[in-house]
Structure formats: C-alpha cells, structure tokens
Amino acid sequence: MIGFILAIAISVDCVLAYFSAGLAPVAMTDPPMPFEKTLANIALDAHIEKQHVPPSMPADEINLVEGAGVYKQHCSLCHGLPGQPPIDYATTMFSEAATIVPW
C-alpha cells in the first residue's frame, strides 16, 4: 500500500516538475501535449453540464439559415466559406484562423 501511494506521489511530482521546468509546449507552432485536446474537452463538457442552461432559441431551419447569414457577414472574412479557397486577408493573419465550419 505504501508503494502504491509513493508511486502516485512521485508521478504527481514528475508532472509538476515537467510544467515548472518550462518543458510543456506553449507556442502556437508547438505540437499539442498528449491528451491535451481530450482533457480540455472533458473539462469544457463538465462545465457546460454543470451550468445546465437551456438553449435561448430553438434549432429549427429558420434560425439555422439566419445563423448562416450572420456567419457569412461577420465570420467568413477570417474563417472562410466551405469549399472555397481563403481570401487574401485570411492568409496574412499572424496565425492560422481556427476552422469553425468542419467541412
């Protein structure tokens, strides 16, 4: 039992030493840490579930079409439209814009 507790304590110490030594990737160009996306999504899902806020409007066709129009007006400049090459403005951004539309 003592060995198990000691192994857990050493593991936690190693993780803390890894982060405090500055070895964790932090730049945009660095590859992600192992399980970084999974852990972030777990935390985000838990936070959203804890808030349990009902949607402010129904997800019907009228609202989805209106949302697509808003995206086209305000977001497509940086994030682009599905199936079309990015415009010049999007290629001059400091870092690559996040892909909002998964197509």
N, C-alpha and C positions, 0 to 999 in steps of 0.2 A: 504494500500500500504506500509506503514511504517512497519507494522508487517511482511509482506512478505520479505521485504529487510532485516529486523532484523533476521528473521529465516534463510535466506540464509547465512548471516554473521556469525551467531552462528554455523551453520553446518560446514562452512569452518574452523572456529576456532577449532572446535572439531576434525576435521580430522587432522589439523596441530598439535594439542596437542597430538593426538594419535601417530603420527610419531615421534615428537620431544621427547616424553617421553620414546621412545625405546620399545614400546609395539608391533610394527609391526614384523611379523616373518621374520627373515633374514637367519637363518641356513638352510642347505640343508635338515635337517630332519623335520623342521617345516612344518605344513600344509600351503598350499597357502592361501593368503588373498582372501576374497570374490571378485569375478570378476577379479582377477589378470591376469589370462590367457586371458580372453576376452579383457581386456583393453590393454594388451601387443600386442595382435593380431591386434586390431584396429589401434594402433599406427604404427605397422610394415606395415600393408596393406596401410595405408595412406602415409607412407614414400616411399614405393615401387611405388605406383601410382604417386607420385609427381616426382620421378626420371624418370619414363616412358622410361626405357632403353629397346630397343628391344633385343630379345634373340640373343646370339652370334652364336648359331648353331641351326639347325632345330631339332625338337624332332621326328626324324624318327627311324626306328628299328635299323639301323646300329649304330647310336650314343647311343641309349639306351643299346645295347649289349656291346659296348665299355665301357660305364659308369659302367655297372655291373662288368666288368672285373677289372676296376680301384678300385671299392668298395671292391671286393674280395681280391685284393692285399694289399690295404692300410688301409681299414676301418674295415674289418671283424675281425681283431685281437681283437679289443676292443668291437665293437658293435655286433659281431656275425653274423651268417647267418640265414636266415629264416628257421624255422623248425628244428634247431639243437641246442643242449644244449651249453651254453657258455663254452669256454675253460678255463683252469686254470688261465691264465693270466688275463682274464676279471673278475674273481671272487676275485682277490687280489687287485683290484683297490681301491683307497681311497673312492670314492663314486661311486654309480652305474652308468655305462655308459648310455648315452641317447640312446634311441631306435630310430635309423634312419629309418629302414625299418618297416613299420607299420603292417607286417604280424604276 
